[in-house]
Amino acid sequence: SFNGEPAAYLEIWFPDDIGRQLQSRSLNGHVPVVRLVEQIANVRITRAEQTIEPDRAGEAAARLLHVSSEAPVLHVKRVYFAGDRPIEMANVRYHPDRYRYAIEFRS
């Protein structure tokens, strides 16, 4: 949260065989979901693909973020792979006033 207000709306999808093994009590925020999936599926995440683009909040995110469903948000889609197999897909909508994306490149 950002000053007590929600900063993001997150949806995560898994292949059925992995999703069935996840338990809500395991998703407590103490272990990153991607690490939990590695443990459950006994795999190693080898890469991820991510896109970041502008979008509209949509109904579900709008309710949580306290904005209009047409409000602009930063939409991040990330797919994690173990080899060639997609293991997890995260779909996040970030409130534009409560989130900042920063990255450092080193050579």
Backbone hydrogen bonds, N-H to C=O, Kabsch-Sander energy under -0.5 kcal/mol:
donor,donor_aa,acceptor,acceptor_aa,energy
2,F,5,E,-3.7
3,N,1,S,-0.5
5,E,2,F,-2.1
9,Y,93,R,-2.3
11,E,91,N,-2.4
13,W,89,M,-2.7
18,I,15,P,-0.9
19,G,15,P,-2.9
20,R,16,D,-2.4
21,Q,18,I,-1.0
22,L,18,I,-1.0
22,L,19,G,-0.6
26,S,23,Q,-1.8
27,L,23,Q,-0.8
27,L,24,S,-0.9
28,N,26,S,-1.2
35,R,32,P,-0.8
36,L,32,P,-2.0
37,V,33,V,-2.6
38,E,34,V,-1.7
39,Q,35,R,-2.1
40,I,36,L,-2.7
41,A,37,V,-2.8
42,N,38,E,-0.9
43,V,38,E,-1.6
46,T,81,F,-2.6
47,R,81,F,-1.4
49,E,79,V,-2.4
51,T,77,K,-2.4
53,E,75,H,-2.4
55,D,73,V,-1.9
57,A,71,A,-2.0
58,G,69,S,-2.6
61,A,57,A,-0.5
62,A,58,G,-2.2
63,R,59,E,-1.9
64,L,60,A,-1.5
65,L,61,A,-3.1
66,H,62,A,-1.1
67,V,62,A,-1.8
71,A,68,S,-1.6
73,V,55,D,-2.5
74,L,94,Y,-2.1
75,H,53,E,-3.2
75,H,73,V,-0.7
76,V,74,L,-0.6
76,V,92,V,-2.9
77,K,51,T,-2.4
78,R,90,A,-2.8
79,V,49,E,-2.6
80,Y,88,E,-2.9
81,F,47,R,-2.9
82,A,85,R,-2.4
83,G,81,F,-0.6
85,R,82,A,-1.8
87,I,80,Y,-3.1
88,E,80,Y,-1.2
89,M,13,W,-2.5
90,A,78,R,-3.1
91,N,11,E,-3.0
92,V,76,V,-3.1
93,R,9,Y,-2.5
94,Y,74,L,-2.9
94,Y,92,V,-0.5
95,H,7,A,-2.6
98,R,95,H,-1.3
102,A,100,R,-0.5
